[in-house]
Amino acid sequence: MPWSPFVTVAAVIRQDDRYLVVEEQPDGAAVINQPAGHLEFGETLLQAVEREVLEETGRRFTPTGLVGIYQWSLPGTDRTYLRFCFCGDVSDPIPDRRLDPDILATHWMTHDQIAGGELPVRSPLVLRCLSDASHSPAIGLEVLNALS
């Protein structure tokens, strides 16, 4: 039986000591996540992360580096995620831009608020990506190659 991981993209967006995160409700319970989502057919990784940030935050995202590539298997399932996490900058919110229906709100939060807040993080990848973005230099985007 063929198997393949779910390829996702995520963005770490930091201003001063706060990160732009989304509050979402994927399985009935609210959680905190980075703006993130699945790579769609025909997209490059950069196009996917720009689209996901726009859809989930109502802001345009300009990637400046690759934080890392992460593999995580959801416990108790055969689902494995391959996440490409980017850092970058966002615009101000676009007026009247609707957010994805799964997004309850966007927040600017500190690492401590995210790690110990009222809402859990969606996966261990959230805090790992924040930590890596804070403690390691970003990888240049020139390492990404999309061939047609």
N, C-alpha and C positions, 0 to 999 in steps of 0.2 A: 504494500500500500504506500503510495507516495506521501511524503510529509514535507512541510516547509514551515519555517517560522513566520510569525506575523511581523512585518517590517513597519516600524513606527519612527516618527520624528518627534522631537521635543525641543523647547526653547527655554534657556535660562536667561531671563531679562532682569538686570539689576540696575537700580538707581540708588545711589548712596548705599544705605545698609538694608534696603528692602528689595524684594523680588516680586515680580508680577506673576501671580498665580490665579488659577481658576478654581472656583467651587463648582463641582459637578456632581451629578447623581446617576452614576452608571447602572447601579444594581439596586436602586431603592434607598440607599443611604448616601448622604452627602460626604464627599471627600475633597481633599485638596490635591491639585496636580499642577504641573507645568502646563502651559499651552502645548498640546500634543495630539497626535492622531496618526492614522495609517497612511502609508504611501499608497497613492492611487496609480492605476495603470497609466503609463505615458508621462508621468511626472519625474522630474529629477528630485533628489533629496532636498535641494535648496527650494525648489518650487513648492514642495510639499510642506516644508516648515513655514514658509511665508504664508501659504494658504491657511494652514491650521491656526497660526497666530491671528490672522485676520478674522477667521470665522469664530474663534473662541474669545477674542478680546476686543474686536472692533478696531484694531490698530495695525498699521503696516509695520512689518518686521524686516530689518536689514541684518542678515547674518554676518558676523565678523569673524567667526572661528568655529571650529568643531571642538566641543568639550570632550567627547569620547564616544565610543561605540560599546553598547552594553547588551549582554545576553541574560535573560531572566526567564525562568520557567515558573508558571503559576502553579503553586503547590496543589496536588491532588488532581491535576489535569494533564493533558498532553499538549497544552498550549505553551509555546515558547515565543518570547518577544525578542526581537533584535532592534534595539533603539539607537538611533543616531541623534545625539543631543548637541544642539548648537547654542552658542551665545551670540548676542547681538543687541541691537537698539530698536526701539519702537517709536512710532509717531505718537502724537496726541490722539485721543479717540476720534474716530470719524463720526461726525454728527449723524444721528438717525441710523447708524449701522446696527442691524439686528445681529444678535449672537446666536450661535447654534442652540437649538432647543434643550440640549443636555446641560448647558451652562447655566447655573443659577446666579452667579455673580463673579466679578473679578475683584481681586484684592492686591494691595501692595503690603507685603508682610516681611518681617525679619525672619532670619533662619530659626531663631528660638521660637517665634510664634508659630512657624510651620511645624517644627519638630515637636513642640509640646502644646499645641493648640487644642481647641475644643474638637476640631475635626481631624480624623486620621488622614494620612497621606494615602493616595491610591495604591502605590506600590513602593517597595524599598528603593526603586530607581529614582524617585523624586529627591530624597535626601542625598543619595549618592551623587546625583548630577549636580546638585547645589554645592556640595562639598568639593567635588572635583573642579567646578568652575571657580570656586573661591581660592583653591590651593594649588592649582596647576595651570601653567600657561595653555592657552587655546592652541589647537593645531590649525595651521593655515588651511584655508578652503581649497588651495590648489591641489591638495591630496585627493580631492573628489574628482572622479572622471565619469561623465555620462556619455556613452557612445550611442550614436543613432544607427 
